[in-house]
Every structure is written in C-alpha cells, then in structure tokens.
Amino acid sequence: MAPAAPAPSPGHDLPSGGRRRRGQRGISRRALLQLLAGVLVVGVIPVIATVRILGTNALQNERARADSALRAELQAASQELGQLGDDAANRADDLARSPMLQHAFIAHDRATIKRIAADSPGVLFYLGRTRVAGTRPPVALSRSISLTVNGHRVGTVVATIALNHKLAARLRQAASHAQDDRLLIVHERTVVGTGQHVQLRGHTVEIGKQSYRGLLTRVPNAVGISLFALRPNETINASVQPYRRRIFYAALGSFALLVLVALMFARPILNTLGDFRRVASQAATDALTGLANRRSFDDELALEWRRAERVGDSLALLLIDLDNFKSINDELGHQAGDAVLKRVAAILDSGARQVDLAARYGGEEFALLTPETDIVGARKLAERLRSALEAATIKLPNGTEVSVTASFGVAVKGELEHAEQLVTAADEALYEAKRNGKNRVVMADPRPDAAAATTA
C-alpha cells in the first residue's frame, strides 16, 4: 500500500479562502432536491405578493366606498341641520314681528315676555343684554333677531337648536346609512351627549376602544362643533374578508398545482441535470484519471497567469513524466498501464492543495499548477511527490505489483512575460531530468533571458 502523501511545506500552505480547483465534485441528488425546493420557494414568492397586493387593493377600494357613503351621509345631515337652522331663524323672526312682544320689549314688560316664552320652548328673550326668559341648552345652534328703536337695540329673540344625541339620531335618520354607521355631534373633541373623547389619526377615528373610518365637517356658525360620520373598521374588514378568502383559496390552488408540476417533473429534471453534470465533467476532466484534462489546464494556466500579473503573486508549474512507462504497456499490457496512470494521478491529486490544479497533460505526462508558490516551495513539493511515487506499490489487475518513478521539471513565473514561457521552461527542465538519469527534480533557470533563449 502506498504511503500517505506528506504534508505541504510552508511554501505550499493553503491560503485562507482557497478555491477548490481540482477534483470538481458533481451536484448531489440532495443538492438537486434542494434546488427544486428553491424553485418552489421562488414560485411561492410571486403568489404571496399577488395575494397581498390584491388584498390591499380590495381593502383600499372598500375604504374608498366607505368614504363615499360617509361623505353622502355628512352632506345629507348638513342639509337637514341647515333646514333646522332656517326653521329656527324663521321662528325667531316671527316672534320678533309680534306686536305684543314688540310692545313688551319697548315697555320693559317682563311678565308679558315670560308668558310669551312659556309658549316658545327653545327660545331666549333678552332685554338689552339681560336674559329675561328661556334656557340655553349646553351645546346649541342659535339664530337671533334683534329689535331696535331709533337705532338702539331694545331686545333680542334667540331661537336655539339643542345639539345632543337625539338630534344626532334625527340627522342620521335623515341620511341613508349602513347599519353600523354612526353620526355624532362633537364639541371640542368630545362627543355631545356621552362625553367620550375623540382621537383623530388621519381617516382613523378612535372613540374609547373602538376604531372607525371617519369623515367630519364643521357646523357653520357654531364654534368648535363638528359632525362626524363613522363606519367601524371591523365592518370594513369584514366586507373584504370573503374576497380575501377567495384570493387565498386561489393562491393555495396555484401553489398546489406548482407542487404537483414540480413533483411530476422532478425525475426528468434530476436526470437532465445529471446528464449535464456528466457532460460538463467529461469536457473538463480526463476520463481515465479523473484529473483535469489538457484543455482545462490551458484555461486555468491563462487565468492564474493573469491573476498573478494583477496581484503580483508567484506561480509555479510542475511537469511530471513517468519513467520507462512504455515498457509497462509493452510487457504487462494496457490495462496495467491504465492502473499505473490512475494510481499516479491519485498520488499527485492527494499531494496538491485545494487551490492547485492537477492535470493529465498527455499520455504518461502530468502537470501540477500551483498558485502563490515560490521556487523553494515548488522544489520541496516536487521532491515530496517524487518520493511518494517512488515509494508507492501499485497493484495491477492481474494481482502483481509494480513500482514506478517519475522525472520532474519545475519552473516559476518570476520575471517571465508569457505563460508559454513558463510551460517551455518546465518542459526543458523535464527533458534535462530525463537526460540526467530520470527519477529526479530539475529546476528551470528563473532568469527571463534564459527562458527567451530556450524559446528561440
């Protein structure tokens, strides 16, 4: 059994946040099921958003209808109150035109004025500024007529309309209204007749613990007095509730259909994604060893070279060629050769970091691209891998065991100008290792002029 690959040297440690480049894993079935769950969640989001939007629009429409109805109630109540005010003014005017009352005012006949007041409830009589008869309600709407003699006011007749809950009920009856609607007379934020305090928050009116949708209008010629038309928010919400339930059931049906479709197509989706994963893996990896193939290596080399140029990091390349591999194929057969290649690939892959890329470069030749590795770290890594290969015992399909060695050519980016120069330098070092007896590590000359000369 082959010994475990030695730990990397300090020059070849895994940086924090390293990216996994080698041995790319496929998507598991669990991950695909999670992906399907994510698709369902993404499908639920617009359903929930639609439910919320439709529910909000329905509530806004119901509030708009409530505002229209309350506005009509206020208009009808104001017209009724205006008519009552006109009637009061006419009553005061009729009394003021009475010859008996006029004579009593001129003669200051209080007894006669009081007799007339007894037959005129809700009317106040003043001699000058002094009230002679009549009682003013706590909160009232008044209409007055003055009597003057030679430009001097001798008396005033004031007809009043008591603003109380009875009047509010009369005004409510005069306006078409919903069953739960209320019409209140409010004086200085206090409900007339009950003494309850009124709190206003926009169109929301709170009286005690009850919340209403409300509109108000000021009563003309009455300081601090307003009419409030109210509809309970509970009533408005209850009107929308049936529509919201229908929306909810429709959304639930849509979600159930989405789940059904997802379940029906789960297996085809899994199979399709599995096929895609296999095709993608075949395009990027070597079928025999599972390492990256030559195309993936070339792409990764170009990417790492640009990154090293941008951030100023070092970059090393190891080219590895098995010694005397042709004799294994010729003497033991290609199945034995394939077993050797698989075992060598496993040793190289296990000895690399997560950020490194181990690739089958071609035939019995391998490559190891190691970012952020200087010349010292690259040499130590190559020696460890060479020793691990030399010490490994490879069991063949026929039961026999063999050992192999490999030659290493190592080059570092240094001041090289092109990625091709890095490959050329490592390749030249590999051939020198072969010429000098194999099973050894040869470092390429890091000088850029040497690499240029080699290329030429």
Beta strands, then each sheet from edge to edge (+ up, - down):
strand 1: 123-127
strand 2: 130-133
strand 3: 140-149
strand 4: 152-162
strand 5: 182-187
strand 6: 190-191
strand 7: 198-201
strand 8: 204-207
strand 9: 210-218
strand 10: 225-232
strand 11: 315-322
strand 12: 357-362
strand 13: 365-371
strand 14: 394-395
strand 15: 401-402
strand 16: 406-412
strand 17: 441-443
sheet 1: 2+ 1- 4+ 3-
sheet 2: 6+ 5- 10+ 9- 8+ 7-
sheet 3: 12+ 13- 11+ 16- 17-
sheet 4: 14+ 15-
end
